[in-house]
Amino acid sequence: MSFSELKRKDVINILDGKRLGKPIDIIFDEKACIESIVTPAPCTVLGLFSRDREGIVIPYCRIRRIGDDVILVEVDAGAYE
């Protein structure tokens, strides 16, 4: 699967059903294996149109399933709130 295909999928946390956005980046380890995916950081309440520059880094081991339309992950809500 290419990154262009992957970035079209919504990332959903199966622990709370929250949509985390679409992947914006992939982090590779030194062996060129996927280490994690990055989704946009949530908007702040006061800055409705701004996002943190970082993002939510989801380790590859937390990805539970990659489907046709979604990527299901298992991430503690504290990682993005």
HELIX and SHEET records of a PDB file:
HELIX    1   1 PHE A    3  LEU A    6  1                                   4    
HELIX    2   2 TYR A   60  ARG A   62  5                                   3    
HELIX    3   3 ALA A   77  ALA A   79  5                                   3    
SHEET    1   A 4 ARG A  19  GLY A  21  0                                        
SHEET    2   A 4 ASP A  10  ASN A  13 -1                                        
SHEET    3   A 4 VAL A  70  VAL A  73  1                                        
SHEET    4   A 4 ILE A  63  ILE A  66 -1                                        
SHEET    1   B 3 ASP A  25  PHE A  28  0                                        
SHEET    2   B 3 ILE A  34  THR A  39 -1                                        
SHEET    3   B 3 ILE A  56  PRO A  59 -1                                        
END                                                                             
